[in-house]
Amino acid sequence: MPTNKNAYQRYVLIDSMLRNKMRPYPTLEQIVDACWERLQIRTTGNTVEKDLRQMRMLVPDGFDAPISYSKLHRGYYYTDPDFRIGNLDLTDEDIAGIRESLALVQSIGAGRIDEKFGHAMHKVLATVAEAYDQPKKNAASYLQTMSPPPSRGFVHFELFAKACREQIPVSFVHYGYRKRSFSAVLLHPFLIKEFDNKWYLFGYSEKHREVRHFGFDRIFGPQLLGKPFHKFDTQATFDILAHSYGVFPIPDKKKQRITLEVSSLITHYFEAYPIHASQQIKKHPNGTAKIILEVVPTIELARLILWHGYHIQHITPKWFAEFTENLSA
């Protein structure tokens, strides 16, 4: 049932009042007062009447709630005393865990993902509690993370997610940094991938007649299209990404063994922060080590090696060492 957070909170509050055996047959005025006292939501009798009608509607538009009005008691009640909206059975520990997760997500921050997660979790909490406190801004003050500003193009995340989820082709204008020019793209998307706080949309490009990926920051004016979705094999892309560090494989290079001779200092770093799941470390007596990776060579891996400078002293195979050296030229 599509609804906003305040409406859902009112539904849960009304449900709890109708099931309250100690104070049965609540009136419109009592429900209005409770909305302010328990939820800090200002409402009116007309709004509550609309809520009652909505709750009576069949699923998925409502809850199919058996709500009736008692002229004798001048209040509302459930004709089925066992009815309740929602069927979640969470313990106090479960609820505490959800609230802590909300605080952590809000501390870390994830743009619209954060908003959707928070809204969904508030609904879960509302299903099992009459009212709940909103997480405070300092609820996770013990956690501090780097929250980079939203990257350009992330505003289109929901549109791209819908296109991937429902297999809808999308058209957009793409700006190429290298050629410094714009071009029209018609894409049949299937994957959104984030790497190093950069977001990419993968799909079959009609222009290129193959699977391509495009950075969100270079996409302008995306639109969903009402045309058939082109079916294609996506497994090859998933296989490459699973065996890669990054999203830009070096052309015509398949998965292979890459070894790095690293300093003792950087050995500790890569022990704590592995480059890839395939990583193996073989330490030498002097504290240095050989790092072995079974990966598809990528531009991002070459740049990572360059970033560590003299701490990485030898690279095999030779062609990858030369490729990495040329990137710095």
C-alpha positions in Angstrom: 0.0 0.0 0.0 1.8 3.2 -1.1 1.6 5.8 1.7 3.7 8.3 3.4 5.4 7.8 6.8 3.0 9.9 8.8 -0.1 8.1 7.4 1.4 4.7 8.2 2.2 5.8 11.8 -1.4 6.9 12.2 -2.7 3.6 10.9 -0.6 1.7 13.4 -1.7 4.0 16.2 -5.4 3.6 15.3 -4.8 -0.2 15.2 -3.3 -0.2 18.7 -6.2 1.9 20.1 -8.8 -0.3 18.5 -7.2 -3.3 20.2 -6.8 -1.7 23.6 -9.0 -3.7 26.0 -8.5 -1.2 28.8 -9.8 1.8 26.8 -12.1 0.4 24.1 -14.2 2.2 21.5 -11.9 5.3 20.8 -13.6 8.3 19.3 -12.3 10.5 16.5 -11.3 13.2 19.1 -9.3 10.7 21.2 -7.5 9.4 18.1 -6.6 13.0 17.0 -5.3 13.8 20.5 -3.3 10.5 20.6 -1.7 11.4 17.2 -0.2 14.5 18.8 0.6 13.1 22.3 2.2 9.9 21.0 3.5 10.8 17.5 3.8 14.6 17.6 1.7 14.6 14.4 -1.0 17.3 14.1 -4.1 16.0 12.3 -7.9 16.5 12.2 -11.0 14.4 12.5 -11.5 14.5 8.7 -8.0 13.0 8.2 -8.7 10.3 10.8 -12.0 9.4 9.0 -10.1 9.1 5.7 -7.5 6.9 7.5 -10.3 4.6 8.8 -11.8 4.3 5.2 -8.3 3.5 3.9 -7.7 0.9 6.5 -11.0 -0.8 5.6 -10.1 -1.1 1.9 -8.9 -4.4 0.6 -5.2 -5.3 0.2 -3.1 -3.9 -1.4 -4.9 -0.5 -1.1 -5.7 -1.0 2.5 -5.5 -3.6 5.3 -9.1 -5.1 4.9 -9.6 -4.0 8.6 -13.0 -4.9 10.1 -13.6 -1.5 11.6 -17.1 -0.6 12.7 -18.7 2.2 14.7 -20.7 1.5 17.8 -23.6 3.9 18.4 -24.0 2.6 21.9 -20.4 3.3 22.9 -20.0 6.2 20.4 -16.6 4.9 19.3 -14.8 2.6 16.8 -13.9 -1.1 17.3 -12.8 -4.2 15.4 -15.7 -6.7 14.7 -12.9 -9.3 14.8 -11.2 -9.0 18.1 -8.2 -11.0 16.9 -7.5 -8.7 14.0 -4.3 -6.5 13.8 -2.4 -4.9 11.0 1.0 -6.4 10.2 2.2 -9.8 11.3 5.8 -9.1 12.5 6.8 -10.6 15.8 10.0 -8.7 16.7 11.5 -8.8 20.2 12.8 -5.8 22.0 16.3 -6.9 21.0 15.3 -7.0 17.3 13.8 -3.5 17.5 16.9 -2.2 19.3 19.1 -3.7 16.5 17.0 -2.1 13.8 17.2 1.3 15.5 21.0 1.0 15.8 21.2 0.0 12.1 19.2 3.1 11.3 21.6 5.3 13.2 24.6 3.7 11.6 23.2 4.1 8.1 22.4 7.7 8.7 25.9 8.3 10.0 27.5 6.6 7.0 25.1 8.2 4.6 24.1 6.9 1.2 22.0 9.5 -0.5 18.7 8.2 -1.7 19.6 4.6 -0.6 19.8 6.0 2.9 16.4 7.6 2.6 14.7 4.5 1.2 16.3 2.2 3.8 15.3 4.6 6.6 11.7 4.8 5.4 11.4 1.1 5.1 12.8 0.4 8.5 10.5 3.0 10.1 7.6 1.1 8.6 9.0 -2.1 10.1 9.2 -0.5 13.5 5.7 1.1 13.1 4.2 -2.4 12.5 5.3 -3.6 15.9 5.1 -0.5 18.1 2.5 2.2 18.8 5.1 4.9 18.4 8.8 5.2 18.2 11.4 7.8 18.5 13.1 9.1 15.5 16.9 8.4 15.6 18.7 11.4 16.8 21.4 13.0 14.7 24.0 12.0 17.3 22.6 8.5 17.8 25.8 7.0 16.5 28.2 9.7 17.6 30.9 7.1 18.2 31.1 6.4 14.5 32.6 9.0 12.1 33.1 8.2 8.4 34.2 10.1 5.3 31.0 11.1 3.5 32.0 12.5 0.1 29.6 14.9 -1.6 27.1 13.2 -3.9 28.7 12.7 -7.3 27.3 14.2 -10.4 24.6 12.0 -12.0 23.7 10.1 -8.8 20.3 11.9 -8.9 19.4 9.5 -11.6 20.0 6.4 -9.4 16.3 5.6 -9.0 15.6 5.8 -12.8 18.6 3.5 -13.5 17.5 1.1 -10.8 14.0 0.9 -12.2 15.4 0.3 -15.7 17.6 -2.6 -14.6 15.0 -4.1 -12.3 12.1 -4.0 -14.9 14.3 -4.4 -18.0 13.4 -1.1 -19.6 15.7 0.4 -22.3 17.0 3.9 -21.5 18.3 6.7 -23.7 20.7 9.4 -22.7 23.4 11.8 -23.8 26.9 10.7 -22.9 29.9 13.0 -22.6 33.3 11.5 -23.3 36.1 13.0 -21.3 38.8 11.9 -23.7 37.2 13.1 -26.9 35.4 16.0 -25.2 32.2 15.4 -27.1 28.6 14.4 -26.6 27.0 11.4 -28.2 23.5 9.7 -28.0 23.3 6.3 -26.4 20.5 3.8 -26.3 21.2 1.3 -23.6 19.5 -1.9 -22.3 20.8 -1.8 -18.7 21.2 -4.7 -16.3 23.6 -3.6 -13.6 24.6 -0.7 -11.4 28.1 -0.9 -9.9 29.9 1.3 -7.4 33.7 1.3 -7.2 35.7 3.8 -5.1 32.6 6.0 -4.7 32.1 6.2 -8.5 28.9 4.8 -10.0 28.6 3.0 -13.3 25.6 1.7 -15.4 26.2 -1.5 -17.4 24.1 -2.6 -20.3 24.0 -3.5 -24.0 24.6 -0.5 -26.1 22.8 -0.5 -29.5 25.4 2.0 -30.8 28.4 -0.2 -29.9 26.6 -3.5 -30.4 28.1 -4.9 -27.2 28.0 -4.6 -23.4 29.4 -1.2 -22.2 29.4 0.7 -19.0 28.9 4.4 -18.5 29.8 6.6 -15.5 26.9 8.4 -13.9 28.9 11.6 -14.0 28.9 11.5 -17.8 25.2 10.8 -18.3 22.8 13.6 -19.1 19.0 13.6 -19.7 18.3 9.9 -19.2 14.8 8.7 -20.3 13.0 5.4 -20.0 11.8 4.1 -23.4 8.7 2.1 -24.3 10.4 -0.3 -26.6 11.3 -4.0 -26.3 14.3 -4.9 -24.1 17.2 -6.6 -25.9 18.0 -10.0 -24.3 21.7 -10.8 -24.0 24.1 -12.9 -22.0 25.1 -10.9 -18.9 27.1 -13.7 -17.2 30.4 -12.9 -19.0 30.2 -9.3 -17.5 29.6 -10.6 -14.0 32.5 -13.1 -14.3 34.9 -10.3 -15.4 33.8 -8.0 -12.5 34.1 -10.9 -10.0 37.7 -11.3 -11.0 38.7 -7.7 -11.3 39.8 -4.8 -9.1 37.9 -2.0 -10.7 35.6 -1.7 -13.8 38.0 -1.0 -16.7 39.7 -4.2 -17.9 42.7 -3.8 -20.1 41.5 -4.8 -23.6 42.1 -8.4 -24.8 43.5 -9.5 -21.4 42.0 -12.5 -19.6 42.3 -13.5 -16.0 45.9 -14.3 -15.1 48.4 -14.4 -12.3 49.9 -11.0 -11.3 52.6 -10.9 -8.7 53.9 -7.9 -6.8 57.0 -7.7 -4.7 56.2 -5.2 -1.9 58.0 -3.6 1.0 57.6 -4.7 4.6 55.5 -1.6 5.4 53.0 -2.1 2.6 52.9 -5.8 3.4 51.1 -5.0 6.7 48.7 -2.7 4.8 47.7 -5.3 2.2 47.3 -7.9 5.0 44.7 -5.6 6.6 43.1 -4.4 3.3 43.4 -7.1 0.6 43.4 -5.9 -3.0 41.1 -8.8 -4.1 39.6 -12.0 -2.8 42.2 -14.1 -4.7 45.1 -12.4 -2.9 47.8 -14.5 -1.4 50.8 -13.2 0.6 54.1 -15.0 0.8 56.4 -13.3 3.3 60.2 -13.2 3.0 62.5 -13.5 6.0 63.4 -9.8 5.7 59.8 -8.7 6.1 59.0 -8.0 2.5 56.5 -10.2 0.7 55.2 -11.4 -2.7 51.6 -10.7 -3.3 49.8 -13.1 -5.8 46.6 -12.1 -7.5 44.5 -14.2 -9.9 42.6 -11.3 -11.6 41.6 -9.7 -14.9 44.2 -6.9 -15.3 42.6 -3.5 -15.0 43.5 0.1 -15.3 42.5 0.7 -11.7 44.9 -2.0 -10.5 47.8 -0.4 -12.4 46.9 3.0 -10.9 46.8 1.4 -7.4 50.3 0.1 -7.9 51.5 3.5 -9.1 50.0 5.2 -6.0 52.1 3.1 -3.7 55.2 4.1 -5.5 58.5 2.6 -4.4 56.8 0.3 -1.9 56.0 -2.0 -4.9 59.4 -2.9 -6.4 58.7 -5.7 -9.0 55.7 -6.7 -11.1 55.1 -9.7 -13.3 54.1 -10.4 -16.0 56.5 -8.1 -17.7 53.8 -6.6 -20.1 51.7 -5.5 -17.1 54.8 -3.9 -15.5 55.4 -2.0 -18.7 51.7 -1.0 -19.0 51.8 0.4 -15.4 55.0 2.3 -16.1 53.5 3.9 -19.2 50.5 5.1 -17.3 52.8 7.4 -15.3 54.4 8.9 -18.4 
